[in-house]
Amino acid sequence: MSLVRVAVIGIGNMGAAHARTLVAGEVPGAELVAVCDVRQEMGSWVSSNLPAAVTYWQDAEQMMSSGTIDAVIIATPHYDHPEKAIQAFQYGLHVMIEKPAGVYTKQVRKMNEAAAVSGKVFSMMYNQRTNPLYIKLRDLIASGELGEVRRTNWIITNWYRSQSYYDSGGWRATWAGEGGGVLINQDPHQLDLWQWTIGMMPVRMRAFCSFGKYRNIEVEDDVTAYVEYENGATGVFVTTTGEAPGTNRFEVNGDRGKIVIEDGQLTFWRLREPEPEFNQRFTGGFGQPECWKCEVPITGVETGHPGLIRNWIDAILNGTPLIAPGEEGIHGLTLSNAMLLSTWTDNWVDLPIDEDLFYEHLQQRIASSNTKKDKAGSSSQPADLSQTFK
């Protein structure tokens, strides 16, 4: 194979952006040959914005079984990600899915099993993994420069969303439509980076989620979570969509100093000697290890969504290692599921979580939902997101 025939499933804002990327020729070795969306009215957008050679389908399974495509990018609502991916693997297609991997880990685990059986290339749209700041943070921790991790703090509260945003789509901010709020919609990238950069998952968690605290929605819009790791380290994750101005600050402390990523910069305060060694030899009344503020060279350019699609195509054609293997999507989702489950049960949650218990609680909230939203947003034309993120 020298040219991968790609289809995009779901022509919302993200799916349309990925289709535009492929049509623009930003992914060597790939050709957009088809798009699929169940909404008939999307046909007019396709005919107006994509080349005539791109086939428009309304039935994803018919498209996947047509023999006209090699790979799919799945950009449907969250609940559909695992189902569509499993279908694609069964038809022998390579798969890339938008974040989150799904809504609950039980369905994502089945998707991962299907991927393993298929042997196809499976990637997640974790575009923040191409950000050089987080790549460097991961490198500094993995190489031992920071020492053993002792504490992680991430305050990510700059996801401000108004009531009109939530009212703009019939599926938004509902248990049945979206499966959650800020954790499942805005935070999947941070929840992925939180564990990807430090290389470990918590072993238990206590979280406090507020549902509809700032907006008239039924899902969570304010969260504070505390976690504990196997090595004794602790962590806090704070997020909301209701604050302005918000903060995006990720701080990791180790026994050789601390690293902070904030305002698009990485700062490393490095201890001259590890804190345990200083403590062992120091005999004075007051004192602390000598500390240097280091200028860490950051190289590379954030390639974002196009970069991840190029990496996925390179993996299909040349066996290039994936930046974001699809199977790793379950880690961030486990964290968000654990936060909700801890709140619902008003108790600690051990990780890995009880997947059946989470699913049971989620179904209870779907069944008891009184939210009645119109479907005005369901026929909205895709927005141009080219100036909003990479």
C-alpha positions in Angstrom: 0.0 0.0 0.0 1.4 3.4 -0.9 -1.8 5.5 -0.4 -4.2 5.1 2.4 -7.8 5.7 1.5 -9.3 7.5 4.5 -13.0 8.1 5.5 -14.2 10.4 8.3 -17.2 9.3 10.3 -19.1 12.2 11.9 -19.1 15.7 10.2 -19.4 17.8 13.3 -16.8 20.5 14.1 -13.9 18.1 14.6 -14.8 15.6 11.8 -15.1 18.5 9.4 -11.7 19.9 10.5 -10.0 16.5 9.9 -11.7 16.2 6.5 -10.3 19.7 5.6 -6.8 18.7 6.8 -6.8 15.7 4.5 -8.2 17.6 1.5 -5.6 20.3 2.0 -2.9 17.7 1.4 -1.4 18.0 4.9 -1.1 14.3 5.3 1.3 12.7 2.7 0.3 9.1 1.9 -3.4 9.7 2.7 -6.4 10.6 0.6 -9.8 11.5 1.8 -12.2 9.3 -0.2 -15.4 9.4 1.8 -17.2 11.0 4.7 -20.2 9.7 6.7 -22.8 11.4 8.7 -26.3 10.1 9.6 -27.8 13.6 9.2 -29.1 14.0 5.6 -28.7 17.8 5.8 -24.9 17.3 6.0 -24.9 16.4 2.4 -25.1 20.0 1.4 -22.0 20.8 3.5 -20.1 18.0 1.9 -21.0 19.1 -1.6 -20.1 22.7 -0.9 -16.8 22.1 1.0 -15.2 18.8 -0.2 -14.1 17.7 -3.7 -16.7 15.9 -5.8 -14.7 12.7 -5.7 -15.3 12.4 -1.9 -18.3 10.0 -1.4 -20.9 11.0 1.1 -22.5 8.1 3.1 -25.2 8.1 5.8 -24.7 4.5 6.9 -21.3 3.9 8.5 -21.4 0.1 8.3 -22.3 0.2 4.6 -19.4 2.5 4.0 -17.0 0.3 6.0 -18.1 -2.8 4.2 -17.9 -1.2 0.7 -14.2 -2.1 0.1 -13.5 1.5 -1.0 -11.7 2.6 2.2 -8.6 1.4 4.2 -9.0 3.5 7.3 -11.5 5.6 9.3 -11.3 8.6 11.6 -14.2 8.4 14.0 -15.5 11.8 15.2 -19.0 11.0 16.3 -20.5 11.7 19.7 -18.6 10.0 22.6 -20.8 7.0 23.1 -20.4 5.9 19.5 -16.6 5.8 19.5 -16.1 2.2 20.7 -19.0 0.8 18.7 -17.9 2.3 15.4 -14.3 1.4 16.1 -15.2 -2.3 16.8 -17.2 -2.4 13.5 -14.2 -0.9 11.6 -11.8 -3.5 13.1 -14.2 -6.2 12.1 -14.1 -4.9 8.5 -10.3 -4.9 8.6 -9.9 -1.1 8.7 -7.3 1.0 10.5 -8.8 3.3 13.1 -8.2 6.7 14.7 -10.8 8.0 17.2 -11.4 11.4 18.6 -11.1 11.9 22.4 -12.5 10.6 24.7 -12.0 6.9 24.0 -15.6 6.4 25.1 -17.9 7.2 28.0 -17.2 4.2 30.3 -14.2 1.9 30.5 -16.2 -1.3 30.1 -17.0 -0.4 26.5 -13.5 0.9 25.8 -12.0 -2.3 27.1 -14.0 -4.2 24.5 -12.8 -1.8 21.8 -9.2 -2.4 22.9 -9.7 -6.2 22.7 -11.2 -5.9 19.2 -8.2 -3.8 18.1 -5.7 -6.4 19.4 -7.5 -9.2 17.6 -7.6 -7.1 14.3 -3.9 -6.3 14.2 -4.8 -3.0 12.6 -3.2 0.4 13.5 -5.2 2.1 16.2 -4.6 5.6 17.4 -6.2 8.3 19.6 -6.5 11.9 18.8 -4.5 13.1 21.8 -3.0 16.1 20.0 -1.6 17.6 23.2 1.0 14.8 23.2 2.7 16.7 20.3 3.2 19.8 22.6 7.0 20.1 23.2 6.4 21.3 26.8 4.7 18.1 27.8 7.1 16.0 25.8 10.0 17.6 27.7 8.2 17.2 31.1 7.8 13.5 30.3 11.5 13.3 29.3 12.7 15.0 32.5 10.7 12.6 34.7 11.5 9.4 32.8 15.2 10.3 32.7 15.3 10.8 36.5 16.2 14.5 36.3 13.3 15.3 38.7 13.9 12.3 40.9 11.1 10.3 42.3 7.7 12.0 41.9 6.2 13.1 45.2 3.3 15.3 44.2 1.3 16.4 41.2 -1.1 19.4 41.0 -3.1 20.4 38.0 -5.5 23.3 38.1 -7.2 23.5 34.7 -10.0 26.0 35.1 -9.8 27.9 31.8 -12.4 25.9 30.0 -15.1 28.6 30.5 -18.4 27.7 28.9 -21.6 29.8 28.9 -25.1 28.6 29.2 -25.6 29.4 25.5 -22.8 27.0 24.7 -24.6 24.2 26.5 -27.9 25.1 24.9 -26.5 25.0 21.4 -26.6 21.2 21.0 -29.2 18.7 21.9 -26.6 16.1 23.1 -24.4 18.4 25.2 -24.1 18.1 28.9 -26.6 15.2 29.3 -25.9 11.8 30.7 -27.6 10.1 27.7 -26.1 12.3 25.0 -22.6 13.1 26.2 -22.1 10.9 29.3 -20.7 13.7 31.4 -19.6 17.3 31.5 -16.2 18.9 31.9 -14.4 15.6 32.6 -15.6 13.9 29.4 -15.8 16.9 27.1 -13.1 19.4 28.0 -10.5 17.6 30.1 -9.6 14.3 28.3 -6.4 15.8 27.1 -5.3 16.9 30.6 -6.4 13.6 32.1 -4.2 11.8 29.5 -1.2 14.1 30.1 -1.6 13.9 33.9 -0.7 10.2 33.8 1.3 10.0 30.5 3.9 12.6 31.6 4.6 11.1 35.0 4.3 7.5 33.8 2.1 6.2 36.5 -1.6 5.9 37.5 -3.0 6.5 40.9 -4.0 3.5 43.0 -6.9 5.2 44.7 -8.9 8.4 44.5 -11.4 10.6 46.4 -13.2 13.2 44.4 -15.9 15.8 44.7 -17.9 16.7 41.6 -20.6 19.3 41.5 -23.4 18.8 39.0 -24.9 21.9 37.4 -23.1 24.2 40.0 -22.7 27.1 37.6 -25.0 26.3 34.6 -28.4 24.7 34.1 -27.0 21.3 33.2 -27.3 17.8 34.8 -23.7 16.8 34.5 -20.5 17.9 36.4 -19.1 21.4 35.8 -16.8 21.6 38.9 -14.4 19.0 40.2 -11.8 18.6 42.8 -10.0 15.2 43.0 -7.3 13.9 45.3 -5.3 10.8 44.3 -2.6 8.6 45.8 0.1 6.7 43.9 1.8 3.4 44.7 5.1 5.1 45.6 3.4 7.3 48.2 3.1 10.3 46.0 -0.2 12.3 46.0 -1.9 14.5 43.5 -4.8 17.0 43.1 -6.8 17.8 40.0 -9.1 20.8 39.9 -11.3 21.7 37.0 -14.4 23.7 36.1 -16.1 25.4 33.2 -17.6 28.1 35.4 -14.6 30.4 36.2 -13.2 33.4 34.4 -10.4 34.1 34.1 -9.3 30.5 34.5 -5.9 28.9 35.3 -3.9 26.2 33.5 -1.0 25.2 35.8 0.5 21.8 36.0 3.1 21.3 38.8 5.1 18.2 39.5 7.3 17.9 42.6 10.1 15.3 42.9 12.9 14.7 45.3 15.2 16.7 43.0 13.0 19.8 42.6 9.9 20.8 40.9 8.6 21.5 37.3 5.8 23.9 36.5 4.1 24.3 33.1 2.0 27.5 33.0 1.4 30.3 30.5 3.0 28.3 27.7 6.3 27.9 29.6 8.1 25.1 31.4 10.2 26.1 34.5 12.4 23.7 36.3 13.7 24.5 39.9 16.4 21.9 40.3 18.0 21.0 43.7 21.8 20.7 43.8 21.4 17.5 45.7 18.4 15.3 46.3 16.3 16.4 49.2 16.7 13.1 51.1 20.5 13.4 50.9 20.4 17.0 52.1 18.1 16.1 55.0 20.4 13.2 56.0 23.5 15.4 56.3 22.0 18.7 57.4 22.4 19.4 61.1 21.4 23.1 61.4 18.2 24.6 62.7 16.8 26.0 59.5 17.9 25.4 56.0 17.0 23.8 52.7 18.7 22.4 49.7 20.4 24.8 47.3 18.1 25.3 44.3 18.8 26.5 40.8 16.2 27.9 38.4 17.1 26.1 35.2 16.4 27.3 31.6 15.5 24.0 29.9 15.8 24.1 26.1 12.5 23.2 24.5 12.8 22.1 20.9 10.2 21.0 18.3 6.9 22.4 17.2 3.4 21.4 18.3 2.0 19.6 15.3 -1.5 19.1 16.8 -4.2 17.2 15.0 -2.5 17.1 11.6 0.6 15.8 13.2 -1.2 13.0 14.8 -3.0 12.0 11.6 0.4 12.0 9.8 1.8 9.8 12.5 -1.1 7.4 12.2 -0.7 7.2 8.4 3.1 6.7 8.8 2.4 3.9 11.2 0.1 2.2 8.6 2.5 2.7 5.7 5.9 2.3 7.4 5.4 0.9 10.9 6.3 4.2 12.6 5.7 4.0 16.4 2.4 5.8 17.4 2.5 8.9 19.5 -0.9 8.1 21.0 -1.8 4.4 20.7 -5.5 3.9 20.8 -5.3 1.4 23.7 -4.0 4.1 26.0 -7.2 6.1 25.8 -8.6 4.0 28.6 -6.2 5.5 31.2 -7.6 9.0 31.1 -11.1 7.7 30.9 -10.4 5.6 34.0 -9.5 8.8 35.9 -12.7 10.6 34.9 -14.9 7.5 35.6 -13.2 7.2 39.0 -13.9 10.9 39.9 -17.6 10.5 39.1 -17.8 7.1 40.9 -16.2 8.5 44.0 -18.7 11.3 44.1 -21.7 9.1 43.4 -20.7 6.6 46.1 -19.4 9.4 48.4 -16.4 7.2 49.1 -12.8 6.3 48.1 -12.4 4.5 44.8 -9.6 2.0 44.2 -8.1 1.8 40.7 -8.7 -0.1 38.4 -12.3 0.9 39.1 -15.3 -1.4 39.4 -16.4 -1.1 35.8 -19.8 -2.7 36.4 -20.6 -0.5 39.3 -19.7 2.6 37.3 -21.9 1.5 34.4 -24.8 0.8 36.9 -24.6 4.3 38.3 -24.4 5.9 34.9 -27.5 4.0 33.7 -29.4 5.2 36.8 -28.6 8.8 35.9 -29.6 8.3 32.3 -32.9 6.7 33.4 -33.7 9.5 36.0 -32.7 12.4 33.7 -35.4 15.1 33.3 -33.4 17.1 30.9 -35.5 17.9 27.8 -33.4 19.7 25.1 -34.5 20.5 21.6 -32.5 19.2 18.7 -31.8 22.7 17.3 -28.1 22.1 17.2 -28.3 18.7 15.5 -28.4 20.2 12.0 -25.9 22.9 12.7 -23.2 23.2 10.0 -19.6 22.5 11.1 -17.7 25.5 12.5 -14.3 26.5 11.1 -11.9 25.7 14.0 -8.7 26.5 12.1 -8.0 29.5 14.4 -9.0 27.9 17.7 -6.4 25.1 18.2 -3.8 23.0 16.5 
